[in-house]
Amino acid sequence: MIVGLTGSIATGKSTVARAFEKRGIPVVDADVAARVVVEKGQPALRKIEEAFGPSILHDDGTLDRQALGARIFTNDDERKVLNEIMHPAIREAMEMKKREWLEKGAPIVMMDIPLLFENDLEQTVDRIVVVTVSESTQLKRLMARNDLTEEEARARIASQWPVAEKAKRAHDVIDNDGTLEETDRQVSQIIEKWQFMTEK
């Protein structure tokens, strides 16, 4: 069974992913794949250099994330070009990792995809788990984590689908507003339910 794990910014998706991993469920992380595909010698990095020029590389040929970030932050066209290079490369890297786990016999593989709904990837998984928190918790966590003003934090949150909308489309929802123990308990309950479903 392939499970998609998603949420919104500052809902604590990484904490939940670790809780699933701790219980033996392999997690394929889109953020990890995004770092791997731009490593030196990777085809995606060559395409980025062709599109943006050598100024986005460090002297040693590795990607200068800051320089690239500054370029695309204010330029929608360039951001679109970068996404057209990155998204297929990330998907391919995640697919490869997923196949590896399935070949090893993993009954459940979790795909950690931050923008699962925004990028229309629901069809790529069998079930969807959404991590939610209240709006006030999300705002507080994001301001603290990224050292943002309330206005900046609200703008980041508004750039993604509302988490309540994602929760409506989920098979399973984890409320991450409480303690770590409460989140852990919900993860255990969901795994028990999946094991029951896969055994049937």
N, C-alpha and C positions, 0 to 999 in steps of 0.2 A: 504494500500500500504506500502510495506517495502522498505525503501531507505537506501542504503549504502553510508556513508560519508567517504571519504578517501582523502589522499593527500600525501605529503612526509614530511620528517623531516623539521621543521621550515617554513612550508608554512602557518601556522596560522589556522590550522584545528579546534583547540579548540575555537578560537574567532568566527569562523563560526558556530560551534555547539551551542555556547551560543546565537548567533543571531537567530537560528531556535527555540531554547527553549523559548526565549523571546516572540516569536510569537505563542507559544502554541503547538509546535511540540515536543513530548517527544523524548529524545535522550538516547539510551542505549550505554554506553561508555565501550569499551574494556579495557581501562586502569583501570577504576573503578572495573570492573569484575576481572581483574588480581590481584588487591589488596584484594578483598573480598575472592577469592578462597584460598588464603594462610593465612587467619586468623586462629588463634588458634582453634583447634578442627575440622578444615575442612579436608576432605579426601585427598585433594591435598597436604596439608602440611605434613600429615603423610607419603605420598608416597615420598615426597622430602627428608624427614628425613631418610627414609629407603634407598634411593638411595645415599645420600651424607653424612650420618652420623650426629650425634648430634652436631658436631662443627658448623653447619650452623644455630643453634638456639641460641637465647639469653637465659640467666638463667631462665627467666620467661616462656620459651617455645614458644615465638614468633619467627618469622623468622628474622634472621640476614641477611638483604639484601646485606650488604657490603661484608660479608664473602662469601655468595653464588655468588655474582657478581665477586669477585676476583677468585673464583674457575672456573667459566665457561668462563671468559673473554679470557683466553688463551688455553682453552681446548674444541675443537670442539665436541668431543665425549660426554663430560659431558653436553655441551650446548644442544646437540641433545636429551639427556635423559631428561633434564629439559623441553624442548619444548614438548616432548611426554607426559609429565605429565600435563603441563600447558594448552596447546592448547585445548584439549577436555574439560577440566574443565571450561575454560573461555567461550568456545562456549555454554556449557550447562547452565552456569549462565546467559549469554546474552539471550539465547532462553527463559529461564524462565521469565526474565524481559520483553521480547518482548510479550510473551503470556499474562502477567499481563496487559500490556497496551492495547492489542487488546481486552481482555475481558472487560476492562473498556470502550470500544467503541471508542478508538482513531482511526481515519480514516487513519492517516499516522504515522508510527513509524520509527525513524531514528536510524540506527545502525552505530555507530562511530567505524570504523575498520581501524587502521593505515596501516596494511599490507593486505588489502583486495585482491589485485591482487597477491602479493607475495605468499600468502597462498591459492590461487585458490578458493576464496569464492564468485566469481561473481554470481554463481547460487543460492546463499542463499538470494538474494535481487531482488526486481522488477526493481529498478532504481539505478543508481550510480551517485553521485555528487563528483567531484574532485575539490579540492582547489589547485590553482596554484599560483606561483609567478615566477618572472624571476630568472635565475640562480644567478645573482649578488645579488639580494635581499635575496635569500635563504642562500647564503654563509655568507652575512653580518649578517643576523639575527641569524644564528646558532653560529657563532663565538662570537657574543655579549651575546647571551642567555646562552651558555654553557662554556664561557671563553676558547675557543679553538683557536689553531693556524689555519692558512688557510689550512695547510696540513691535520691536524686532521679533520677539518670540511669537506674538500673534501672527505676524506676517509669514513666518516659517510654517506654523501650524496650518494656516489658511492655504498654503501651496499644495497641501495633500488633501485627499478625501477626508471628511470628518470621520473620526473613529467609530462613532455611533452608526454611521452608514455602512462601514465595513462589517461591524458586528452583526448587522441584519443579514448579511450574505454569508456568514460563517456557519460551519457545521458545529464548531465548538468555540466557546468564548472563555477566555481567562481574564478575570477581573484582578488587575495587578495594583489595586488601590490600597490594599492592606499590607500585612506583614509578609516577610519572606516565607514563613511557615504556611500561611494561608494560600499563597501562590503555589508552593510545593504540593500542598494537599490537592489542589485543583488539577495539577499536572498528573499526579498519581491516579486520580479518579478517571481522567481522560484516557490514560494508558490502559487501565483495567478495561474500560469500555471497548477500546480498539482491539485488545487481545481477545475479548469475548466475540467481537465481530469477525475477526480473522480466523478464529477457531471454528466458527459455525459452518 
